[in-house]
C-alpha cells in the first residue's frame, strides 16, 4: 500500500461514468471500461446454459458452418415460382404478425402489393380483404427468404436466388426498389405500383437472362471486397452495386432485350446505391442458415423486425421466435420529418448484423456515420464493442482500419446476457403512417427481452444430469 502511494495513480472506471468524469477533471490518469451488469433476471438460466456440456462443441460447429458458407447468385425468378406463392399469399419481414397488429409501413406495403397483384383496384380496400382473411401473411424467413424494411413479397414480384455450392441450399430476396417513396417503406402511390410493374415486366426477366448467360456471380467475393472499400453491406452498398453491374452489364447488353430496356435497367441499378443490399441479405441468411439446428448451440441465426415486434432465432432452438417490442431508431431525418414520424424498427435486413456486417462492420465504413447520425470514432467503437458478444472473426470480411481484423461474427446469447451489450443495428427509418415512405436513417438495438426469452428456452433444453 505504501508503494502504491509513491506512484502516479491510475484509475480504472468500469461503467462508472460520473467517477471517471470527476477524476478526469482533476487531471487523473483514467481508463474507462465499457461495462454493464448482466441482463436482469437471467442468473439461473445463464448458469444452466453456461454449464451445458454440449455448448462448446455445438458453438464451434455452428461457427465453422457459418464461416464456411459461400453465396453465389444463380438465378432470378418470379416469387410464385421460387417461393411457391399463390394469389393472396404475401410474405413479410420479421416474426409472425397479424393484420390487426401490423405496423403502418407493413400495412402500407401489403396494400400496395394487393393492388400490384390485382386483388384490389384501390390500395385502401386491401384492409377489408385482410380482415376477411382473403390475404394470408407469413414471415419471409419461413420460406428461406428475407425482405428489407416491410419485406412484403407477392407472387408476381421477382426474387434473387442465392445458393451455397457446397450444400445446394438456396435463399431468396426481392429486387431492391431504391430509397424514399417505395413499397418496402410502406408507400403505395401509383408511381410506386408502376415501378414495381416495370421491375416485374422488364428488370426481373432481363436480370434472369443476364445471370443465366454470365453464370453464377460470387456474392461472397463481392462482399469481401466491399468491406475493404468502405461498404458495410446494410446501409452502404455503393461498391457492391457497381461491382455487380460490372459483372452483369456485358450479358445484359448481349441479351435479346431492346437497347432502351437495357439502358433503363443499367441506369436504375447504377443510380440505386442500395441495389446490392438485396443480395447481401440472402447471402448472410445462407451463412446463418448453415449454423441452424445444432442442439446446445447458443448462436443467434436470425434477427428480424416487423415494425411491431423484434424477433430472434437461435441455433439450438430451431425455428422458435423470441420477441420483444420493436424499438424506434434514433438518427437523422429527411425534410420536415422528425422522431414523432418514425415507425418502430422494421425489416429482415438485420440479417446482415447477424452475420457480422452492417452495424457490426461500421469501422470499415466510417462514412455511414454521416447517414445515421454518428461519428467516425463512434463507428470504430461500435465494431470494437461487438467483439465482446461474438464468438469469431470472419476470415474473409476484414477491416483495414483494424489492421485487417475480421468482422465480429457469431452473436452468442450467453455473451449478450452476461455483458448486457445488445447488438448494434444501423437501419433506414420508415414513416409511422401507411403510405409515407422513408423518413430517415439511424441506429437501434434489439429489445433485451428477446435475449432473455431465448436464454430461458435454451436453459429448458439442457439435458438433465444423471
ABEGO torsion letter per residue (X at the ends): XAAAAABBBBBBBBGBAAAAAAAAAAGBBBBBBBBBBBBBGAAAAAAAAAABAAAAAAAAAAAAAAAABBBBBABBBBAAAAAGBBBGBBBBBEBBBBAAABBAAAAAAAAAAAAAAGABABAAAAAAAAAAGABBBBBAAAAGBBBBEAGBBBAABBBBBBBBAAAGBBBBBBBBAEBEBBAAAGBABAAAAAAAAAAAAAAAAAAAAAAAAAEBBBAAAAAAAAAAAGBAGAABAAAAAAAAAAAAAAAAAABABBAAAAAAAAAAAAABAAAAAAAAAAAAAAAAAAABGBBGBABBABBBBAGABBBBBBAAAEABBBBBBBBBBBBBBBEABBAAABBBBBEAAAAAAAAGBEAAAAAABAAAAAAAGBBAAAAAAAAAAAAAABABBBAABBBAAAGGBBBBBGBBAAAAAAAGBBBBBBBBBBBABBGAEBAEBBBBBBBAAAAAAAAAAAAAABBBBX
